[in-house]
Amino acid sequence: MTLRSCTWILQRSFEVRTRRRTYAVSYRNRCKLGMQTMLMALVLLLVFQRSLSKIPSLRFEKFRCDYDNYSLSMGGYLRLANPCVRLVCRYYHRELTVNGCPAPPNSSDPDDPQYAMYWPYCCNSSAT
């Protein structure tokens, strides 16, 4: 219902006899409710669109997995601290595995430094 049709309905309803004046009020309320609903729908659409734009992109090209701002070679992995995850690129399966917390048993690497703060060591600090 557009503004023009609401105006037309209001003008038309006032031209009718006075005993039908109550209908003019109902038309006015209907137009007001319609406009409020359209405004609320527009606001929700803008909020929802903004939340969708935060979804990171994922592409598989040139034997690499490109996820958000990270580029992993085929079979490679990347351990992050924030967010506390491990990314594993499986190029031929067109799959990017994301391991979070809690980390599976024996997931630490013996070559890691003693005070490493990336996955899986950050799981202990992110649990609190």
C-alpha positions as CSV (number, residue, x, y, z in Angstrom):
1,M,0.0,0.0,0.0
2,T,1.7,3.2,-1.1
3,L,1.3,6.7,0.3
4,R,-0.7,7.8,-2.7
5,S,-3.3,5.0,-2.2
6,C,-3.6,5.8,1.5
7,T,-4.2,9.4,0.8
8,W,-6.8,8.5,-1.8
9,I,-8.6,6.2,0.6
10,L,-8.6,8.9,3.3
11,Q,-10.0,11.5,1.0
12,R,-12.6,9.2,-0.3
13,S,-13.7,8.0,3.1
14,F,-14.2,11.6,4.3
15,E,-16.4,12.4,1.4
16,V,-18.9,9.7,2.5
17,R,-21.7,10.7,4.9
18,T,-20.9,11.4,8.5
19,R,-22.3,8.1,9.8
20,R,-19.4,6.4,8.0
21,R,-16.8,8.6,9.6
22,T,-15.6,5.7,11.8
23,Y,-14.4,4.0,8.6
24,A,-12.1,6.9,7.9
25,V,-10.3,6.3,11.2
26,S,-9.9,2.6,10.4
27,Y,-8.5,3.4,7.0
28,R,-6.1,5.9,8.6
29,N,-5.0,3.3,11.1
30,R,-4.5,0.7,8.4
31,C,-2.3,3.0,6.4
32,K,-0.3,4.0,9.5
33,L,0.2,0.4,10.4
34,G,1.2,-0.5,6.8
35,M,3.8,2.2,6.8
36,Q,5.2,1.2,10.2
37,T,5.4,-2.4,9.0
38,M,7.2,-1.4,5.9
39,L,9.7,0.7,7.9
40,M,10.3,-2.1,10.4
41,A,10.9,-4.5,7.5
42,L,13.4,-2.1,5.9
43,V,15.3,-1.7,9.2
44,L,15.4,-5.5,9.7
45,L,16.6,-6.0,6.2
46,L,19.5,-3.6,6.7
47,V,20.5,-5.2,10.0
48,F,20.3,-8.7,8.5
49,Q,22.4,-7.6,5.5
50,R,25.1,-6.2,7.7
51,S,25.3,-9.5,9.6
52,L,25.5,-11.4,6.4
53,S,28.4,-9.3,5.1
54,K,30.5,-10.6,8.0
55,I,30.5,-14.2,6.6
56,P,34.0,-14.8,5.3
57,S,34.6,-15.9,1.7
58,L,36.0,-19.3,0.8
59,R,37.6,-20.1,-2.6
60,F,39.5,-23.0,-4.0
61,E,41.9,-22.0,-6.8
62,K,45.5,-22.7,-8.0
63,F,45.9,-25.6,-5.5
64,R,45.1,-23.2,-2.6
65,C,42.3,-22.6,-0.1
66,D,41.6,-18.9,0.3
67,Y,39.5,-18.3,3.4
68,D,38.8,-14.8,4.6
69,N,42.3,-13.2,4.7
70,Y,44.2,-16.5,4.9
71,S,45.7,-18.5,2.1
72,L,46.6,-22.1,2.7
73,S,48.4,-24.4,0.3
74,M,47.0,-27.8,-0.6
75,G,47.3,-30.1,2.5
76,G,48.5,-27.2,4.7
77,Y,47.2,-26.1,8.0
78,L,47.2,-22.9,10.0
79,R,46.7,-22.6,13.8
80,L,45.3,-19.4,15.1
81,A,44.9,-17.8,18.5
82,N,42.0,-15.5,17.9
83,P,39.7,-17.2,17.1
84,C,41.2,-20.3,18.6
85,V,40.9,-22.6,15.6
86,R,43.0,-24.7,13.3
87,L,42.3,-24.5,9.5
88,V,43.2,-27.5,7.3
89,C,43.0,-27.2,3.5
90,R,41.9,-30.3,1.6
91,Y,42.0,-28.9,-1.9
92,Y,40.9,-32.0,-3.9
93,H,37.9,-32.5,-1.7
94,R,37.1,-28.8,-1.9
95,E,37.0,-28.7,1.9
96,L,38.4,-26.5,4.6
97,T,38.3,-28.2,8.0
98,V,37.9,-25.9,11.0
99,N,38.8,-27.4,14.3
100,G,37.8,-25.4,17.4
101,C,37.8,-26.0,21.1
102,P,37.9,-28.4,22.9
103,A,40.8,-29.8,20.9
104,P,41.0,-33.5,20.3
105,P,43.5,-35.5,22.4
106,N,47.1,-35.6,21.1
107,S,46.5,-32.6,18.9
108,S,49.6,-30.7,20.2
109,D,52.8,-30.8,18.2
110,P,56.0,-31.8,20.1
111,D,57.9,-29.1,18.2
112,D,55.7,-26.3,19.6
113,P,57.3,-23.8,21.9
114,Q,56.6,-24.1,25.6
115,Y,54.3,-21.1,25.9
116,A,52.6,-21.2,22.6
117,M,49.3,-19.3,22.5
118,Y,47.7,-20.6,19.3
119,W,45.4,-23.6,18.8
120,P,45.2,-26.0,20.8
121,Y,46.9,-24.2,23.6
122,C,44.5,-21.2,23.5
123,C,41.6,-23.6,24.2
124,N,42.4,-23.5,27.9
125,S,42.3,-19.7,28.1
126,S,39.2,-19.3,25.9
127,A,37.2,-21.8,28.0
128,T,37.0,-19.3,30.9
